[in-house]
Amino acid sequence: LAVMDVIEQENLVENAAKVGNYLLEELKKFPQIKEVRGRGLMIGLEFDYPVKELRNKLLFEQHVFTGASGTNVIRLLPPLTLSKEQADCFIGKLKNILS
């Protein structure tokens, strides 16, 4: 119950919706991404190719940990406290890897 209290008191559901929508819209601007889907901060980025090398570059070069869902999908599942500034940082790091 204490966790639910913190989620409510810190408006974390509203933050996840706001920052998640921002991330979804910004990620849709990447021509390299075939499809962007998700809700809140649970986001999937589908590519036309296997993402193993891309995930390794994000991890070892940019220090960004991502998940995977199948061969061609990167899964994002950041904490509910993610800020717009932190989302922008991720977008910049992804842009570095994709360019």
Secondary structure as a PSIPRED ss2 file (coil, helix, strand):
# PSIPRED VFORMAT (PSIPRED V4.0)

   1 L C   1.000  0.000  0.000
   2 A H   0.000  1.000  0.000
   3 V H   0.000  1.000  0.000
   4 M H   0.000  1.000  0.000
   5 D H   0.000  1.000  0.000
   6 V H   0.000  1.000  0.000
   7 I H   0.000  1.000  0.000
   8 E H   0.000  1.000  0.000
   9 Q H   0.000  1.000  0.000
  10 E C   1.000  0.000  0.000
  11 N C   1.000  0.000  0.000
  12 L H   0.000  1.000  0.000
  13 V H   0.000  1.000  0.000
  14 E H   0.000  1.000  0.000
  15 N H   0.000  1.000  0.000
  16 A H   0.000  1.000  0.000
  17 A H   0.000  1.000  0.000
  18 K H   0.000  1.000  0.000
  19 V H   0.000  1.000  0.000
  20 G H   0.000  1.000  0.000
  21 N H   0.000  1.000  0.000
  22 Y H   0.000  1.000  0.000
  23 L H   0.000  1.000  0.000
  24 L H   0.000  1.000  0.000
  25 E H   0.000  1.000  0.000
  26 E H   0.000  1.000  0.000
  27 L H   0.000  1.000  0.000
  28 K C   1.000  0.000  0.000
  29 K C   1.000  0.000  0.000
  30 F C   1.000  0.000  0.000
  31 P C   1.000  0.000  0.000
  32 Q C   1.000  0.000  0.000
  33 I C   1.000  0.000  0.000
  34 K C   1.000  0.000  0.000
  35 E E   0.000  0.000  1.000
  36 V E   0.000  0.000  1.000
  37 R E   0.000  0.000  1.000
  38 G E   0.000  0.000  1.000
  39 R E   0.000  0.000  1.000
  40 G C   1.000  0.000  0.000
  41 L C   1.000  0.000  0.000
  42 M E   0.000  0.000  1.000
  43 I E   0.000  0.000  1.000
  44 G E   0.000  0.000  1.000
  45 L E   0.000  0.000  1.000
  46 E E   0.000  0.000  1.000
  47 F C   1.000  0.000  0.000
  48 D C   1.000  0.000  0.000
  49 Y C   1.000  0.000  0.000
  50 P C   1.000  0.000  0.000
  51 V C   1.000  0.000  0.000
  52 K H   0.000  1.000  0.000
  53 E H   0.000  1.000  0.000
  54 L H   0.000  1.000  0.000
  55 R H   0.000  1.000  0.000
  56 N H   0.000  1.000  0.000
  57 K H   0.000  1.000  0.000
  58 L H   0.000  1.000  0.000
  59 L H   0.000  1.000  0.000
  60 F H   0.000  1.000  0.000
  61 E C   1.000  0.000  0.000
  62 Q C   1.000  0.000  0.000
  63 H C   1.000  0.000  0.000
  64 V C   1.000  0.000  0.000
  65 F C   1.000  0.000  0.000
  66 T C   1.000  0.000  0.000
  67 G E   0.000  0.000  1.000
  68 A E   0.000  0.000  1.000
  69 S C   1.000  0.000  0.000
  70 G C   1.000  0.000  0.000
  71 T C   1.000  0.000  0.000
  72 N C   1.000  0.000  0.000
  73 V E   0.000  0.000  1.000
  74 I E   0.000  0.000  1.000
  75 R E   0.000  0.000  1.000
  76 L E   0.000  0.000  1.000
  77 L C   1.000  0.000  0.000
  78 P C   1.000  0.000  0.000
  79 P C   1.000  0.000  0.000
  80 L C   1.000  0.000  0.000
  81 T C   1.000  0.000  0.000
  82 L C   1.000  0.000  0.000
  83 S C   1.000  0.000  0.000
  84 K H   0.000  1.000  0.000
  85 E H   0.000  1.000  0.000
  86 Q H   0.000  1.000  0.000
  87 A H   0.000  1.000  0.000
  88 D H   0.000  1.000  0.000
  89 C H   0.000  1.000  0.000
  90 F H   0.000  1.000  0.000
  91 I H   0.000  1.000  0.000
  92 G H   0.000  1.000  0.000
  93 K H   0.000  1.000  0.000
  94 L H   0.000  1.000  0.000
  95 K H   0.000  1.000  0.000
  96 N H   0.000  1.000  0.000
  97 I H   0.000  1.000  0.000
  98 L H   0.000  1.000  0.000
  99 S C   1.000  0.000  0.000
